[in-house]
Amino acid sequence: MTWTQNYTPVFDSLAASALVAVVPAVVLLGLLAFFHVRAHWAALAGLAAVLAAAVLVYHMPVQMALAASAYGALYGLLPIGWIVLNVVFLYDITVKTGQFEIVRHSIAGLSADRRIQALLIAFSFGAFIEGAAGFGAPVAISAAMLIGMGFRPLLAASLSLIGNTAPVAFGSLGIPIIALAEVTGLPLLDLSAMVGRQLPVFSLLIPFWLVAAMTGWRGMLQVWPVCLVGGLSFAVVQFLVSNFHGPWLVDTASALASMGAILLLLRFWRPRMVWRFAEEAGPESAAVLLPRSVVFRAWSPWLILTVAVFIWALPATKALLSGVGEMKFPIPALHQAVFKAPPLAPELKAESAIYTLNLLSATGTAPLLSALGAGLLLGLRPRELARTYLRTIWRVRLSLLTISGMLALAFTSRYAGIDSTLGLAFASTGPLFPFFSPLLGWIGVALTGSDTASNVLFGNLQQITAHQVGISPVLAAAANSTGGVMGKMIDAQSIVVAGVATGQQGQEGLILRSVFWHSLTLAALVGVLVFLQAYVFPCVVP
């Protein structure tokens, strides 16, 4: 059985069809934003809505619609859920063995100046955690660390949210970019490179912005060398790794470079005056100096992860593992059965649906091996490791369900042609589309709480619209992720996590107001940058 997509199924009208096509996104985002429904239930409700639209309105055969949903859910579990599970497992091991607390003290002891502490924890170290775990962990950990060091709860929450912007697009070992490549079919390395030619501008800006939000512009100017060194080192490594290696280690390498550069600078330069909070009267407390061997041991799990993922992503390693244990099989009732029609294809084009299973080549295997090795190195017995892994699985079970539901929704929308309808409608913005492209990603992250989810929901729509208005689909798809990172500081999930981590349950509205205008302004600046890249500097697009 074959079936051809129809982009205007409602009265042969694009406007009327678009109203139907937007319903699944409205259901998902509305439940999250206004009714505060938990993410996994919202994802399942959105999936039910897209299945109803696909079958009842777009007249997609039921068997094909269910196959598309199953394909998306499967991909959500492997490899995306596999990566999330294993990086969280590594983090849980460091907490269980007490090594994460040592990592926290090692950062706090670098400087007594509150501005530098905020920069190191909210920006640099938060980016490191984003690269390894993501999904709310950086905000929770950074905010809790700042509270433990004496920062006021609201300020700790705000700084953690602002700092957790530059690394989000490459979080959790590059999951947002990996998911974006999957739903759009665009080359993964091209998307990684394009995002890596947009975000470094803001990676350089965010440290200045973060300190200015804390102390004002005058206070920021007193420590501008630290902001410059921390941001510039992060931006340079972010560009190099994303363009010449891939999305997997961008945050980890950039964060380590930023922390190392700041540490090196502090050996030769200190601010004239140590800035502290007004209520902190009396002499400064002496920093606790930990032996280097203790610090190195605490950092060793993260260093093992960095080396393992780097080796795993090398072309030579990929070639060596290519085909080893790999299984490919077409999705029944879907592969070569759905045809994309003009104007989105010059002629009828059969869509492929082939699922590839290869745990050895999946990036999530490297974190698992790193976690097991680190656990044994830190003295955990195999039985303790097994118990910890089971607890980790239980802790992330709803996150895995949410990811699968989001991917199922996106794949169904893609194969039914629903996102194509929206793309054709969105193309009506014409030449201004490059400016609004990142704002769509911003809205997606603000409402879903995830750059991955936003890329899954709107990535293919961005690509379709780009073709219609005549700009690079790689630029538009990347803009969705880059603009989305600025929405991370105002999404409900991050706000709630920040409130819980700082003991401000019930004050989420206050936290949101403290960062909203930062978020909107930065998102608009991303729009300006993408507009310039589309029309003034198109040579930067891969």
C-alpha positions, 0 to 999 in steps of 0.5 A: 500500500502506498499513500501520497501526502496532501498538504491542503486536506481541508477545503483545499485551503492552506489557511484552513489546513494550517489551523488543523495542523497546528492543533497537536502543537497547541495541545502539547504546548498549551497543556505544558504552559497553561495547565501545568500538566506533567511533560510525559502526559502532555507529550502523550496528549499531543501524540493522540492529537497528531494521530487523530489529525493524521488519520481523520483529516489527512486521511493517512492509513491507520497502519502507516500512522501507527508505524510512524509513531512507533518509529519515532518512539523507538528512536526516542529510546535508542539512541537518545534515551540511551545517552540520557540514561547513561550520562545521568548514571555517571552523575549519580555515581559521582554523587554517591561516592561524594566526589561531586562535593569535592568538585564543588569545593575545588571551584569555590576555592579559586576566588573569594570574589562573588562575581568570579564565583558566579561566572565559574559556577553558573556559566563554566561549570554549568556548561560542563554539567549541561554537556554531560547531563542536561535536562534541568541538571545544570540549573539545579546543580549550579543554583544549589552550589551558589546557595551553598556558597552564600548567594541569595536564593532569587539571585542564585536561581536567576544567575543559573538560568542566565548562565545556562544558555550558551551550552544548551544547543550541545547539551547531553552530548549533543542530543539537540543537534542529533535529534535535529539531524534525525527529524530534518534529514540534514547532515549532522556535521553541517548542523553542528558547524552552523550552530557553532558559527552562531552560538560563539557570539553569545558565548562571548557575550553571556559572561559580561551579561551574567555579571552585569545582571548581578552587580550592574555594568560598573561592577562588571567592568571591574572584572572584565578581564575574567569575563573576556577570558572565560567567554572567549576561551569558551567561544573559540573551543565551541567553534572549533569542536563543533566545526571540526569534531561534531556536537558530542563534546562541544560543551564539555571541552568548552567548559573545561577550556573556560575554567582552565583559562580563568584559573590561569588568569587568576594566577597573574591577575586579581580584581582590585577589590573583592566584591561581596554582598552587602550583608557579608560584614567581617573578614573573608573566610579562608578557602579550603585548600584540597590536595591536588590528588583529591581534586584530580580523583574527584574530577576523574569520572568527567575526564574519563567521559571526555576522553572516551567520547572523544575517542568514540567520535574519531573517524578511525573509531567509527570506521573500526566499529562500522557494521559491528553488531549493526542491524538495519531494518525497514519499518513495516507499512512505512518504508517507501510507502509514503510519497512527498508531493510538489511543491515540497518535492520536484516530483513524487518522492518516496520517503524512507523509514529504516531504523538502525540499531548499533549500540557500539556506535551509539554515543551513549555507550561511551558514557556507560563504559565511563561510568562503570570504569569510574565507579570501579575506580572510586571503589564501588562494587559491581553490586553497588553499581548495579543498584545505582543503575537501577535507581537511575533507570527508575529516576529517569523513566518519565523523562524517557517516556517524554522523549519517546512521546515527543519523537513519536509526535514529530515522526507522525507529523513528518510522515503525515505531511502535517509539518509540511502544511505548517511550513508552507504557511510559515513561508508567508513571512517571506524575507523576514523569515530568517529573523523569526526563525530563531524566535520560533525555536525560542517559543518552542523551548520556552513552552516545552522546556527542552531544546531537543523537544523544540528541534523535534517539533519545529526542525522540519518545519524550519527546513520546509519554510527555508526552501519556500523562502529561498534560504539555506535549510541548514541555516534555518534548522540551526537557528531553531536550536540557537534561538531556542537556547535563549528560551531555556531560562524562562521555560516552566521546567527550568523555573520549577527546577530553579525554585526547588533547588533554591527553596523558593517553591511558590515563587516561580513567578518572581524567578520568571520575571527576573529573567524574562527580559534577558531571555527575550532580548537575547532571542531577538539578537539571535534573530538579527544575527541569523538575518545577517547570515542569511542575506549579508554573510551567506558564506558562513553557511556550510 
